[in-house]
Amino acid sequence: MDKTVNMLPTNYRIPRRATQLATLLVIALIPALGVFQIDWALASFHIMGHQIWWSNFAFIFGLAVVLTILPVITYTTVGAVWCGWACPQNLLAEWANNLTYKFLGKRADVRVDGKGAIIAAAKNKALNWLVLGAIFLGAAMVLALVPVLFFYTPHEVWSFVTFGSNNTSGYIQFPYLFSVLLIFIDIAAVRYFMCDYACLYRMGQKMFKTRNALHVSYDASRSADCAKCNYCATLCITDIQPTSIKMHDNCFECGECIDACNQLHERTGTPGLLSFKLGEHQEKSTRQKILAIVFTRFNWLMGSFLLLGAAMMVWGIYTQPPIAPPVPIEQQLKEREITRACSNQCVEQQALCKSGRIADCYRASACKCACFLRQDPGNAASSEWRQCVEHYTAEAGALRTPP
């Protein structure tokens, strides 16, 4: 008896929650640590200190290949595991559902794709609604910082959060509030509707779904042990019947139904009737066997294209010309003032140049360079200005201007 119990599958909820939270943390750290950011103003990406222009063909093409191939490989090997084990949308939807059940009743449903508002009469109180809404709003205000970090530096975002003096705080305000609104609506009402009808990943997953990928399987040969308790369907986060999952049912492969069935059968020391499987006729497999089968079924042609795309991205980053550091605003103002002053000092030579005298054009250029040199002798370009004076003075002297 004890030996059989020890063979029962472990609980999936704890590792799944840990994976979901870790994924959300990684997504937040990617922009916060400068691993990847987007600069709309300069039409470029910032990747690990490198500025990659959107015109960088090698990087953009490689990125397109990776974003196309990687989901297809995932569809055909581990199925919807990303949805159930890592996707932040699914994590938030589950969390919102659990809070709704707590404040509005065990069978409460306020989703846009539900059967209408279902609220327990005993909990349909203003206080419950206010507390639930406040929690959702607080979560939205925190989570909205993550998309903002992809477009602004952590220093700018921190200054905005702490109401510090920052020139960009006003620009952050609108995208932040817009993100708060979208996330609040998503948590409060949208939830799994996003997964079913608006998620491109889920749409692709339905197109490429195969029974050879990892999926929840029901042992129909032991149907007599099931007793039709329906406990697995009660705990299903997408409201499907785990004992008869159809090919295109919205199963996230979360494992909640497997845990539910195992918990009921644990008392008798027998395994549950639900398990993760690869293929149609495979016997119950350990996690090690599942990983081995995924590896053997990996599409190496698709994998080759994935590696090619990744290599093109690396090549694009490596060959991107270095970007000159931004010029401080004080230096920009100083250079504008010097340019204005030198234009006034050389106005006579410029006027003669406009009359068609080439020698005077050379003299006008030499005049400006000499003026720059006098106004800012310590500038890094002072040697170039000196060469400019010598070169154009010599060119002007070599020409014979008409009387």
C-alpha positions in Angstrom: 0.0 0.0 0.0 2.7 2.5 1.0 4.7 1.7 -2.1 1.7 2.5 -4.3 1.0 5.8 -2.5 4.6 6.9 -3.0 4.2 6.4 -6.8 1.3 9.0 -6.9 2.1 12.1 -8.9 3.1 15.2 -6.9 0.9 18.3 -6.6 1.2 20.5 -9.7 -0.2 23.7 -8.1 2.9 24.8 -6.1 5.4 24.5 -9.0 2.9 26.1 -11.4 2.4 29.1 -9.1 6.2 29.4 -8.6 6.7 29.3 -12.4 3.9 31.9 -13.0 5.4 34.3 -10.4 8.9 33.8 -11.7 7.8 34.6 -15.3 6.1 37.8 -14.2 9.2 38.8 -12.3 11.4 38.1 -15.3 9.1 40.2 -17.5 9.4 43.1 -15.1 13.2 42.8 -14.7 13.9 42.7 -18.5 13.2 46.4 -19.0 14.2 47.4 -15.4 17.7 46.0 -15.9 18.0 47.4 -19.4 18.0 44.0 -21.1 15.3 45.1 -23.7 13.6 48.5 -24.1 11.8 50.3 -26.9 12.5 53.9 -28.1 9.7 55.2 -30.2 11.2 58.6 -30.6 14.4 57.2 -32.2 12.8 54.2 -33.8 15.1 51.8 -32.1 15.5 49.0 -29.5 17.9 49.2 -26.6 19.3 45.8 -25.9 22.0 45.3 -23.2 23.4 48.8 -23.8 23.2 48.5 -27.6 20.9 50.7 -29.6 19.5 48.8 -32.5 17.7 50.7 -35.2 14.5 49.4 -36.7 16.2 49.7 -40.1 18.8 47.0 -39.0 17.6 44.3 -41.4 19.6 41.4 -39.9 18.2 42.0 -36.4 14.6 42.7 -37.4 14.4 39.7 -39.8 16.0 37.4 -37.2 13.6 38.7 -34.5 10.6 38.0 -36.9 11.9 34.4 -37.5 12.3 33.7 -33.8 8.9 35.1 -32.9 7.3 33.0 -35.6 9.1 29.7 -35.1 9.3 29.6 -31.3 5.5 29.5 -30.7 5.1 26.8 -33.4 7.7 24.6 -31.8 6.0 25.1 -28.4 2.6 24.2 -29.9 3.8 20.9 -31.3 5.8 19.8 -28.3 4.5 21.0 -24.9 1.2 22.3 -26.2 -0.5 24.9 -24.0 1.9 24.6 -21.1 2.9 28.3 -21.6 -0.7 29.3 -21.1 -1.3 27.3 -17.9 2.2 27.5 -16.3 3.7 30.8 -17.3 1.4 33.4 -19.0 0.8 36.4 -16.7 -2.7 36.8 -18.2 -3.7 33.4 -16.9 -2.2 34.1 -13.5 -4.1 37.3 -13.2 -7.3 35.7 -14.4 -7.1 32.9 -11.8 -6.2 35.4 -9.1 -9.2 37.6 -10.0 -11.5 34.6 -10.1 -10.4 33.4 -6.6 -10.9 36.9 -5.2 -14.3 37.2 -6.8 -15.4 33.9 -5.3 -14.2 35.1 -1.9 -16.0 38.5 -1.9 -19.1 37.7 -4.1 -19.7 34.0 -3.6 -18.3 30.6 -4.5 -20.1 30.5 -7.8 -19.9 34.2 -8.6 -19.2 35.2 -12.2 -18.8 38.8 -13.4 -16.8 38.1 -16.6 -17.9 39.6 -19.9 -18.1 36.1 -21.5 -20.0 34.6 -18.6 -23.7 33.7 -18.4 -24.5 37.1 -16.9 -23.7 38.5 -13.5 -24.0 35.8 -10.8 -23.5 37.0 -7.3 -24.4 35.4 -4.0 -27.3 37.3 -2.4 -25.6 37.2 1.0 -22.5 38.9 -0.4 -24.0 41.3 -2.8 -23.0 44.3 -0.6 -21.5 47.6 -1.4 -18.6 47.0 0.9 -17.6 43.8 -0.8 -17.8 45.5 -4.2 -15.6 48.4 -3.0 -13.0 46.2 -1.4 -12.8 44.0 -4.4 -12.6 47.0 -6.8 -9.9 48.6 -4.6 -7.8 45.5 -4.7 -8.1 45.2 -8.5 -7.2 48.9 -8.9 -4.2 48.6 -6.6 -2.9 45.6 -8.5 -3.5 47.5 -11.8 -1.6 50.5 -10.6 1.4 48.3 -9.7 1.3 46.1 -12.8 1.0 49.2 -15.1 4.5 50.1 -14.2 5.8 47.1 -16.1 4.8 48.1 -19.7 5.9 51.7 -18.9 9.4 50.4 -18.1 9.7 49.2 -21.6 9.6 52.7 -22.9 11.2 54.8 -20.1 14.3 54.4 -18.0 13.9 53.1 -14.4 15.1 56.5 -13.2 12.4 58.3 -15.0 9.7 55.8 -13.8 10.9 56.1 -10.2 10.9 59.8 -10.4 7.3 59.6 -11.7 6.2 57.2 -8.9 7.9 59.4 -6.1 6.6 62.6 -7.6 10.1 63.8 -8.2 11.2 66.6 -10.5 11.7 65.1 -13.9 11.2 66.5 -17.4 9.6 63.3 -18.7 7.2 62.7 -15.8 4.4 64.5 -17.7 4.9 62.3 -20.7 4.8 59.1 -18.6 1.5 60.1 -17.0 -0.7 59.4 -20.0 0.7 55.9 -21.0 0.7 54.9 -17.3 -2.9 55.9 -16.7 -3.9 54.2 -19.9 -2.2 51.0 -18.9 -3.9 51.2 -15.5 -7.3 51.4 -17.2 -6.6 48.5 -19.5 -5.2 46.2 -16.8 -8.1 47.1 -14.4 -10.7 46.2 -17.1 -8.8 43.0 -17.9 -8.6 41.9 -14.3 -12.2 43.0 -13.4 -14.1 41.6 -16.3 -12.1 40.4 -19.3 -10.0 37.6 -17.9 -10.2 34.4 -20.0 -12.1 36.2 -22.7 -8.7 37.6 -23.7 -7.2 34.1 -24.0 -10.1 32.7 -26.0 -10.7 35.5 -28.5 -7.9 38.0 -28.5 -4.6 36.2 -27.8 -2.6 35.5 -30.9 -0.6 32.8 -29.2 -3.8 30.9 -28.3 -5.1 31.3 -31.9 -1.9 29.8 -33.3 -2.0 27.1 -30.7 -5.5 26.0 -31.9 -4.2 26.0 -35.5 -1.2 23.8 -34.8 -2.6 21.7 -31.9 -1.9 18.0 -32.0 -2.5 15.1 -29.7 1.2 14.3 -30.0 1.9 17.3 -27.9 1.7 17.3 -24.1 -2.0 17.1 -23.0 -4.2 16.0 -20.2 -5.4 12.4 -20.8 -8.2 10.4 -19.1 -7.8 6.7 -18.4 -11.1 5.5 -19.8 -10.3 1.8 -18.9 -10.7 2.7 -15.3 -14.0 4.6 -15.7 -15.6 2.5 -13.1 -13.3 4.1 -10.5 -14.5 7.6 -11.6 -17.9 7.4 -10.0 -18.7 10.6 -11.9 -18.0 12.8 -8.9 -17.3 15.8 -11.3 -14.7 17.1 -8.9 -12.2 17.7 -11.6 -14.6 19.7 -13.7 -15.5 21.8 -10.6 -11.9 22.9 -10.2 -11.2 23.4 -13.9 -10.2 27.0 -14.5 -11.6 27.1 -18.0 -14.9 25.3 -17.3 -14.4 22.3 -19.5 -14.9 18.6 -18.8 -11.4 17.0 -18.1 -12.7 13.5 -18.6 -13.7 14.2 -22.2 -11.4 17.0 -23.5 -12.1 17.6 -27.2 -9.3 18.5 -29.6 -10.0 22.2 -29.6 -11.3 22.7 -26.1 -9.7 25.6 -24.2 -7.5 23.4 -22.0 -4.5 25.2 -20.5 -2.7 22.0 -19.4 -2.5 23.5 -15.9 -2.9 20.2 -14.1 -5.6 21.4 -11.6 -7.9 18.5 -12.7 -5.1 16.0 -12.3 -4.4 17.2 -8.7 -8.1 17.1 -7.9 -8.5 13.5 -9.1 -5.3 12.4 -7.3 -6.5 13.9 -4.1 -9.7 11.9 -4.2 -7.9 8.6 -5.0 -5.1 9.2 -2.5 -7.2 7.7 0.2 -7.3 4.4 -1.5 -3.7 4.4 -2.5 -4.5 4.4 -6.2 -3.4 6.9 -8.8 -6.0 9.3 -10.4 -7.5 8.7 -13.8 -6.1 11.9 -15.2 -2.5 12.5 -16.2 -0.2 14.4 -18.6 0.6 12.4 -21.7 2.3 12.7 -25.1 0.6 10.9 -28.0 -2.5 8.8 -28.0 -1.4 5.4 -27.0 1.4 6.1 -24.6 1.3 4.6 -21.1 1.5 6.7 -18.0 4.9 8.4 -18.1 7.2 10.0 -15.6 8.3 13.6 -16.0 11.7 12.4 -17.1 10.1 10.3 -19.9 8.0 13.2 -21.0 11.0 15.4 -21.4 12.9 12.7 -23.3 9.9 12.2 -25.7 9.6 16.0 -26.2 13.3 16.0 -27.1 13.0 13.1 -29.6 9.9 14.7 -31.2 11.5 18.1 -31.6 11.3 19.3 -35.2 14.9 19.9 -36.0 14.1 21.7 -39.3 12.1 24.3 -37.3 14.8 24.3 -34.7 17.4 25.1 -37.4 15.4 28.1 -38.6 15.1 29.2 -34.9 18.9 29.1 -34.5 19.3 30.9 -37.8 17.0 33.7 -36.6 18.8 33.9 -33.3 22.2 34.1 -35.1 20.9 36.9 -37.3 19.8 38.8 -34.2 23.2 38.4 -32.6 24.9 39.4 -35.9 22.6 42.5 -36.2 23.6 43.6 -32.7 27.3 42.9 -33.3 27.4 44.9 -36.6 25.3 47.8 -35.4 27.5 50.9 -35.6 28.1 52.5 -32.1 25.9 55.4 -31.2 27.5 58.6 -30.2 26.6 59.6 -26.6 23.9 62.3 -26.4 25.1 65.8 -26.2 24.2 67.6 -22.9 21.6 70.3 -23.3 24.0 72.9 -22.0 26.6 72.0 -24.7 23.8 72.2 -27.4 22.8 75.7 -26.3 26.5 76.8 -26.2 27.1 75.5 -29.7 24.0 77.2 -31.0 25.1 80.5 -29.6 28.6 80.1 -31.1 27.1 79.3 -34.5 24.9 82.4 -34.3 27.8 84.7 -33.3 30.1 83.3 -36.0 27.4 83.7 -38.7 27.2 87.4 -37.8 31.0 87.8 -37.9 31.3 86.2 -41.3 28.2 87.8 -42.9 30.3 89.8 -45.4 32.2 86.8 -46.8 28.9 84.8 -47.0 27.3 87.6 -49.0 30.2 87.6 -51.5 29.9 83.9 -51.7 26.3 84.1 -52.7 27.3 86.4 -55.6 29.1 83.4 -57.1 32.7 84.0 -56.1 34.2 80.7 -55.2 37.2 82.2 -53.5 34.9 84.1 -51.2 33.1 80.9 -50.4 36.4 79.4 -49.2 37.1 82.5 -47.2 33.6 82.3 -45.6 34.2 78.7 -44.5 37.7 79.7 -43.2 36.2 82.6 -41.3 33.6 80.4 -39.6 36.2 77.8 -38.6 38.5 80.5 -37.2 35.6 82.0 -35.3 34.7 78.6 -33.8 38.3 78.1 -32.8 38.4 81.5 -31.0 35.0 81.0 -29.3 35.7 77.5 -28.0 39.4 76.6 -28.2 39.0 73.7 -25.8 36.4 71.9 -28.0 37.3 68.3 -29.1 36.9 69.5 -32.7 39.4 72.3 -32.3 42.1 70.4 -34.4 39.6 69.9 -37.2 38.7 73.6 -37.1 42.4 74.5 -37.3 42.8 72.3 -40.4 39.6 73.9 -41.8 41.2 77.4 -41.6 44.4 76.3 -43.1 42.8 74.3 -46.0 40.2 76.9 -47.1 42.6 79.8 -46.7 45.0 78.0 -49.0 42.3 77.2 -51.5 41.1 80.8 -51.6 44.7 82.0 -52.2 45.2 79.5 -55.0 42.2 80.8 -56.9 42.3 84.0 -59.0 39.2 85.9 -58.3 37.9 88.2 -61.2 38.4 92.0 -60.6 
